[in-house]
Each structure stands twice: as C-alpha cells, then as structure tokens.
Amino acid sequence: MTKKIIGIDLGGTTVKFGILSSEGEIQQKWSIVTDITDNGSHIVPAIVASINERLERYQLSPTDFIGIGMGSPGTVDRKEGTVIGAYNLNWATSQPIKQVIEEGTGIPFAIDNDANVAALGERWMGAGENEEDVVFVTLGTGVGGGIIAGGRLIHGVAGAAGEIGHITVDPTGYDCTCGKKGCLETIASATGVVRLARDFSEEYAGESQLKSIIDDGQLITAKDVFDLAKENDKLAVRVVAKVSYYLGLACASVANVLNPSTIVIGGGVSHAGEFLTDQIKIYFDQFTYPTIRETTKIRLAQLGNDAGVIGASSLIKEHLNGTL
C-alpha cells in the first residue's frame, strides 16, 4: 500500500485534518473544535487523540504514513517544531508541538506558518498549477502571505518573510497592530474594508444604500460592501476601488521584485471573485513594468478551506526530502 500523509490546519476556531495520498488527493477529512482554554494547553493533546482515534477507526498504523504536516498561526520555529505568539490560540509561551505529536503518534512531523502552508497548497494542487514561483495573498481578518521562489518557501532570517499584509501602502494611513501606519492589512482585510466604508460614508453626501445602512447604525461586513458594489452602489464602488488600488499597488511591488508566474488571491475577501481581481489587475498593470505585466498573472485561489490541509501534507513531503 502506498504511504499516506496527514495534513493539519490549526485555526483559532477549528482544527481541520485530512488523510491524503502522496499525490495530494484528500481521502478522509474531519475537524475538531479548538479548545483555547487554560492557555491553549488542551490543543495539542486533542490533536494527538483525534489522530489516534482516526487511525484506529480506519485500521491504520503509524507505518502507513509518510508523516504529518501542520500549519499554525504564530511564530514558528521549523527546526525545533515550536510555536510562540499565537495569541488567538492563547499561546503566549513556546509550545513544543513537534515533540508532543511525534511522541503521541509515532509519526514524523513538520510545521510551518499557516499562510506559508496555504501557499504550498495553492501552489501544488490549486491556482499555482505547481509552478516554481508563486505568491499567495490571503485576505481575511488580517492579510497574510506566502512566497515560493524556485520551488522553495521563502522564510527570511527571522521566519517573517511573506508578511505582505505589512507592506506600507499609505504612510499617513491607519495605525496597524504591528505598530506601523498604513499597512495593506489596515485597508484590504475584512475589518479594513469595513473601516474604510465607515470613513468614506462620513464624507459621502449622495444616494447610497451602504451609507443608509451605516447611518442607521447597522453592522456591515466586507461581503456587504462588495455585494452592494456589484449592484453599483456609488459609495460601495468607491470603497472597492480604493481597496483594489492598494491591493494592486502591493501586488505590483511584490511582482516587481520577485516576478512570480502567479499571484494567488485567497481568503474570505477573495469570495468577491473576479469582480475584485479584475479591478486589482487594473492597478497592478499601472504599477508594474512591461516584463512583469506580461509574465505575472493574478488568479483567484481554488482550494478554499482545503488549502491548509493540502499544503500541510506537501510540507511534510518536502521537509523529509530536504527541499524546505
């Protein structure tokens, strides 16, 4: 029997698992609730218990697996297999994840940042089409990213490479949680889109359903803004144009340096689809020089919630082959 891989996508709400073939095909998948109580001390033991329960259910043993790959929030020490600073998991101190999971399951383990792992997934089985040079930008509560160059993930000296959300796009803009001003994350994240809509609404005097909703004190989401923009609500159109401008500028900056074959746009905000990417491309073309414009494509992510699990399985293969 060909050996399988376990992929894990650790999030603040759920832990997603997959058993995959060595070719990246998901054969089984399941999830458990992420228990962040008691400083997140139950998370890793619950992962071990869940894996062992599934192996017993499917009559599999540790020797049936190449390994386990996992994507995690926070600052990841890939060599030691530890995570620190994953505050949505209540992990303020270093967590010895590799040690606990390998001891608990008897299966080799590798770990990386969750955005990097999602980038691997989209590169391998998604919009990246297994090309050698792919950049992944995820637009969610924040803005994250992963860079693959020459087939290898770029980590940087401190593991902080790929933090596309902290490209400065407006030096006099909003304060960012990182301590800088005007980071892409402050505008292009789901929360950034809403903040921009509220600020634009204060200065807008025309007819707009979006303005009426905001003025009425109702809560709005980034999806609401994009849905109304698609209906040609004038205020929503202005907001989306501004978001697209800054995304186009940031993607162009990355492309002008790296010249990837593809920049993949994923995360919740990307559900706006080609309505968003078509506008990003307008500004991307404005801010790139001809060689980049002609060779770097912008595509929507294809794997959705499976990107992390698939990427994690790719991670363990490449880790054991010594290519990461």
C-alpha positions in Angstrom: 0.0 0.0 0.0 1.3 3.5 -0.9 2.0 5.5 2.2 -0.4 8.3 3.1 0.1 11.8 4.7 -1.8 13.6 7.4 -2.4 17.3 6.9 -3.5 19.6 9.8 -4.7 23.2 9.5 -4.7 24.7 13.0 -7.1 27.7 13.4 -8.5 29.7 16.3 -11.9 28.1 15.9 -11.4 24.7 14.5 -8.6 22.2 13.7 -9.0 20.7 10.3 -7.5 17.3 9.5 -7.0 15.4 6.3 -5.7 12.0 5.3 -4.2 12.4 1.8 -2.5 10.3 -0.8 1.1 11.1 -1.6 -0.3 12.8 -4.7 -2.3 15.3 -2.7 -5.8 13.7 -3.0 -7.9 14.1 0.2 -9.2 10.6 1.1 -10.7 11.5 4.5 -11.2 14.8 6.3 -12.6 15.9 9.7 -12.3 18.6 12.2 -12.5 19.3 15.9 -13.1 22.4 17.9 -10.0 24.3 19.0 -10.1 24.4 22.8 -8.1 27.5 23.7 -8.9 27.4 27.5 -6.1 27.0 30.0 -3.6 28.9 27.9 -4.3 26.6 24.9 -2.8 23.6 26.8 -5.5 21.2 25.5 -5.0 21.9 21.8 -2.0 19.6 21.0 -3.2 16.7 23.2 -6.6 16.9 21.5 -4.9 16.8 18.1 -2.9 13.6 19.1 -6.1 12.0 20.5 -8.0 12.8 17.3 -5.3 11.3 15.0 -5.0 8.2 17.1 -8.8 7.7 17.2 -9.0 8.0 13.3 -6.1 5.6 12.8 -7.9 3.0 15.0 -11.2 3.7 13.2 -9.7 3.2 9.7 -7.4 0.3 10.9 -4.2 2.2 10.0 -0.9 2.2 11.8 1.9 4.9 12.1 3.9 2.9 9.5 1.2 3.6 6.9 2.2 7.3 6.9 5.0 9.3 5.4 4.4 11.9 8.1 2.2 14.7 9.5 2.4 18.3 8.3 0.8 21.2 10.1 0.1 24.9 9.5 -0.2 27.1 12.6 -0.7 30.7 13.4 2.1 32.5 15.3 5.9 32.5 15.1 7.0 29.0 14.1 10.5 27.6 14.7 10.5 25.0 12.0 13.7 23.2 13.1 12.6 22.8 16.8 8.9 22.4 15.8 7.7 25.0 18.3 5.2 27.9 18.1 5.1 31.1 20.1 2.9 34.2 20.0 -0.2 32.6 18.5 -2.4 34.8 20.6 -5.7 33.6 19.0 -4.8 30.2 20.5 -3.7 31.7 23.9 -0.2 30.5 23.1 1.9 33.3 24.6 4.8 31.0 25.5 6.7 28.5 23.4 4.8 25.2 22.6 6.7 22.0 21.9 4.3 20.8 19.2 6.6 18.5 17.2 7.8 16.7 20.3 4.3 16.1 21.7 2.8 15.0 18.4 5.7 12.7 17.4 5.7 11.1 20.8 2.0 10.8 20.9 1.5 9.3 17.4 4.9 7.8 16.4 4.7 9.6 13.0 7.3 12.1 11.7 6.1 15.7 11.9 6.8 19.1 10.3 5.3 22.5 10.9 5.2 26.0 9.3 3.2 29.2 9.4 -0.4 28.8 8.3 -0.1 31.3 5.5 3.0 29.6 4.1 1.3 26.2 4.3 -1.8 27.5 2.4 0.6 28.9 -0.2 2.1 25.4 -0.6 -1.4 24.0 -1.0 -2.5 26.5 -3.7 0.9 26.1 -5.5 0.7 22.3 -5.5 -3.0 21.5 -6.2 -4.6 24.9 -6.8 -4.3 28.1 -8.8 -0.5 28.0 -8.7 -0.6 25.0 -11.1 2.6 23.6 -9.4 4.7 26.3 -10.9 8.1 27.2 -9.3 7.4 30.8 -8.4 4.1 31.6 -6.8 3.0 34.2 -4.3 -0.1 33.7 -2.1 -2.0 36.6 -0.6 -4.8 35.7 1.9 -7.4 38.4 2.7 -9.2 37.5 5.9 -9.4 39.1 9.3 -5.9 40.2 8.5 -3.8 40.0 5.4 -1.2 37.2 5.2 1.0 35.8 2.5 3.4 33.1 1.5 6.2 33.3 -1.1 7.5 30.3 -3.1 10.6 31.1 -5.2 12.4 28.5 -7.3 10.1 25.8 -5.7 11.1 26.7 -2.1 9.2 28.6 0.6 11.0 31.9 1.5 11.2 32.3 5.2 13.7 35.0 5.9 16.2 35.2 8.7 13.5 35.5 11.4 10.8 33.5 9.7 8.9 36.7 8.9 9.2 36.6 5.0 5.9 36.8 3.1 4.2 39.3 5.5 2.6 41.0 2.6 -0.1 42.5 4.9 2.6 44.8 6.4 3.7 46.4 3.1 3.2 50.1 3.6 0.8 51.3 1.0 -0.2 54.6 2.7 2.4 56.1 5.0 -0.2 58.5 6.6 -2.9 55.9 6.8 -4.5 53.9 9.6 -2.5 52.6 12.6 -1.7 48.9 12.3 -1.4 46.4 15.1 2.2 45.9 14.2 3.0 49.5 15.2 3.4 51.0 11.8 1.0 53.2 9.8 -0.7 52.4 6.5 -0.1 48.7 6.2 -2.0 46.9 3.5 -3.7 44.9 6.3 -5.4 48.1 7.6 -7.2 48.6 4.3 -7.6 45.2 2.4 -8.5 42.9 5.3 -12.2 42.2 6.1 -12.0 44.6 9.0 -10.1 47.2 6.9 -12.8 47.2 4.2 -15.5 47.9 6.8 -13.4 50.7 8.4 -12.8 52.3 5.0 -16.6 52.1 4.3 -17.4 53.8 7.5 -14.9 56.6 7.0 -15.9 57.2 3.4 -19.6 57.2 4.5 -19.0 60.2 6.8 -17.8 62.3 3.8 -20.3 61.0 1.2 -23.4 63.1 0.5 -25.0 61.2 -2.4 -27.6 58.4 -2.6 -26.3 55.1 -1.3 -27.8 52.1 0.3 -24.5 51.4 2.0 -24.5 54.9 3.6 -28.1 54.4 4.7 -27.2 51.1 6.4 -24.2 52.6 8.1 -26.0 55.8 9.2 -28.8 53.6 10.6 -26.2 52.1 13.0 -26.4 48.6 11.4 -23.4 46.3 11.3 -21.8 45.7 7.9 -19.4 43.2 6.6 -16.8 43.3 3.8 -19.2 40.9 1.9 -22.0 43.5 2.2 -19.7 46.2 0.7 -18.7 44.0 -2.3 -22.3 42.9 -2.9 -23.5 46.5 -3.0 -20.6 47.5 -5.2 -21.7 44.8 -7.7 -25.1 46.5 -7.7 -23.4 49.8 -8.5 -24.0 51.4 -5.1 -21.9 54.5 -5.6 -20.3 54.6 -2.1 -19.6 50.9 -2.2 -18.0 51.3 -5.6 -15.7 54.0 -4.2 -14.6 51.7 -1.3 -13.9 48.7 -3.5 -11.9 50.9 -5.9 -9.8 52.2 -3.1 -9.2 48.6 -1.7 -8.3 47.4 -5.2 -5.9 50.3 -5.7 -3.9 49.4 -2.7 -4.0 45.7 -3.4 -2.9 46.4 -7.0 0.0 48.6 -5.6 1.1 45.9 -3.1 0.9 43.0 -5.6 2.8 45.1 -8.1 5.5 45.8 -5.6 5.9 42.1 -4.8 5.9 41.2 -8.5 8.4 43.9 -9.5 10.9 42.3 -7.0 10.1 38.6 -7.4 8.5 38.2 -10.9 6.4 35.1 -9.9 4.4 33.3 -12.5 1.2 33.7 -10.4 -0.1 35.8 -7.5 -2.9 33.9 -6.0 -5.6 35.9 -4.1 -7.4 33.9 -1.4 -9.1 34.3 2.0 -12.7 35.4 2.8 -12.5 38.8 1.0 -11.5 36.9 -2.2 -15.0 35.4 -2.4 -15.9 38.7 -4.2 -14.3 36.8 -7.1 -13.3 38.2 -10.5 -15.2 41.4 -9.6 -12.2 42.0 -7.2 -9.4 40.6 -9.2 -10.4 42.4 -12.4 -10.1 45.7 -10.5 -6.8 44.7 -8.9 -5.4 43.9 -12.3 -6.1 47.5 -13.5 -3.8 48.9 -10.8 -1.4 46.0 -11.0 -0.8 46.9 -14.7 -0.4 50.6 -13.8 2.3 49.9 -11.2 4.3 47.1 -13.0 6.8 47.5 -15.7 6.2 45.6 -19.1 8.2 42.4 -18.4 6.3 41.8 -15.2 2.9 42.9 -16.7 3.4 40.3 -19.4 4.6 37.4 -17.3 2.9 37.5 -13.9 -0.8 36.5 -13.6 -3.2 37.3 -10.9 -5.6 34.4 -10.1 -8.2 33.5 -7.5 -7.5 30.7 -5.0 -9.1 27.4 -5.9 -8.8 25.2 -2.8 -10.9 27.2 -0.3 -10.8 25.6 3.2 -8.7 22.7 1.9 -5.6 24.8 1.1 -4.2 24.4 4.6 -4.6 20.7 4.8 -3.3 20.0 1.3 -0.4 22.4 1.9 0.5 20.8 5.2 0.7 17.4 3.5 3.0 18.9 0.9 5.1 20.4 3.7 6.0 17.0 5.3 6.9 15.6 1.9 9.3 18.4 1.1 10.6 18.6 4.7 11.6 14.9 4.6 13.1 15.3 1.2 15.2 18.2 2.5 13.8 20.7 0.0 12.4 23.2 2.5 
